[in-house]
Amino acid sequence: MASGDKTLSTAGLILAISSTFTKELDLGNVPSSINLNRGKTFAHGEGANQANRIFADTRSTDETGESLDFHDGAVLKDAHGDVLTLDTVRALYIKNNDESASLHVGGAGVSDWLCFANVSDIVVIRPGGELLMTFPDATGLDITTNDILKIKRADAGSISYDIIVVGVDPA
């Protein structure tokens, strides 16, 4: 690797759900437990279960929203200040930081990410809610043509959210 080159060594996503549900009976209790641990690690590269770039930011928008172009917008930059030109998305994470307003994701209408293929395809992230989508296979989510991710507040006012996109930049 040449001096100045940057590489995403690994990116890991972890989901853990733990719960115990108990039914009380006359002479005891019957518990039912769930301990679910799932994860996805993306190694460096461009194939299945691989990525080489990451975008992470806390952003604000309003009811008019913003259209994020991760492929050729020349606006979004990684932590090192380099422009992102992703061809493939491996993971998308969004957290709504607002305690009272919903966040709409998708519905750009033109050049929507293919998981939001129609102007009416909108995921509503409720106050404090989170969205995690993964596309780990070799195809991933191709954003070379459909490269716009629209994010907006559901009603009037501004809203803060966290966003992380893990992807592949073949350059």
N, C-alpha and C positions, 0 to 999 in steps of 0.2 A: 504494500500500500504506500503510495507516494505521500510526502509531507503535505498536510492540508486536506487530505481525503477524509471523508466522514463516512461512518458505516453504522448501521443499526445492528448491534451484535445479536440481541434477542429482544423479544417483546412478549410478556406473559399476561394472560387474563385469568382471573380466578373467580369462580362463583362458588360460594359455600352457603348451604341452607341447612339449618339445624332446628328441629322442633320436637316437642313431646306433647302428645295429645293423650289425655287420661280420662277414662270413663270410670266414675265412682260406682261401685257395687256395694251391696249390703255388707259383705265381709272382706272387702279389699278393693283394689284398683286394678284396672287393666290399661297398661300404658301402650302407646304406639309411638315409636320414635322414627324420625327421618334425619339422617345425617348424609347429606349429599355434598360431595366435593367434586367439582368439575373444573377443568382448566384447559387452556389452549396456549401453547408456546409457539411462537413464530421464530424460527431460526433465520439467520441472514441468508438472503437469496431472493430468487424470483419465482420459484416453483410452489407446489402445494405446501402449505404450512410454513411458508417463508415470506419475509418482508424485508425491505431495506430502508424505509423512511417512516417517520412518525411526525404527526402534527398534533400539538397539544396547546390549548389556549382557553382562557376565560374571556368570554365575549359578551357584549350587550347588543340588544336590538330592540325594536319596537313592533307595533302592529303592522307596519309596512314590510318589515322583515329584511333579511339580507340573503343574497344568493351567493353561496360559497362555491367557487370554481377551483377544484383541486387538480385539474388537468392542465389547463393552459391559460389561467386567468392572470398569471404573473403578479398576483397580489398576495396570496397566502404564502407565508414563509415558515420554515422550521425554526427550531430553537437557535440555530446558528446563523439565521438570517438569509438562508438560501431559499430561493423560490421553489415551491413544490410543483412538480409536473407528474403527478401520479397517473399511471395507466390502469392500475388495479387497486381496489380496496380489499383488505383482509379483515379489518375490524372497524366498527364505528361505535363509539361510546358518547352519550350525551347525558348530562345531568342538569335538570332545571333547578337553579339556585333560588328561585322565587318561592315564597311561602304562601302566596295567595293566587297567583296567576298561572295559567297553563301555557305551555310552549308547543307550537306546531312545527313538525318536521316533515318536509316533503311538500309536494304540490306546486313546484315551480312552473309547471305547465310546458315549458320549453327546455329541452335537454335535461330533464329530470334523471337522477340516478335510476337505473332500471328497477330497483326495488320500490320506487315511487313513479311508476310509468304513466300515471295519469294526474291531471291537475287536482283531482279529488282524492288522490291517495295521500293521506296525511295521517301521521302518527301523533296523537296528542299525549304529551308528557305532562302529567298533572303536577301541581305544586310539590316540589321536593323529589319528584320522581326521576327515574333513570331509564335509559334505553341502551341496550347492548345488542349489537348484531355482528355475527362473524360470517366470513366467507372464506374458509380455509383451503378449499380445494384449488387445484391448479388454475382453474378459470377465474376464481375470485369474483369480485364485482367489477366488471369492465366499465371504466368511466372515460374511455377515450373519446366517445361521441356524446354520451349522456353524462355530462360532467357537473351538473348544477345540483347543489343541495340547498334547498330553501329552508330557512329557519325564521320563525316570527312569533311574537307574542299573540295570544289568542284574542286579546281585547286591547283597549287603548292603554298606552304607557310603555315604559321600558322594562326590560327583563334581562337578567344575567344568566348565563349558562356556561358550563364547562363542556369542551368537546375534545375528543381524542380520535384521530384517524390513523390507523396503521395500514401502510400500503406498499406498493411496488413502483419505483421509478426506474425504468430500464436504462436511463441515460448514464 
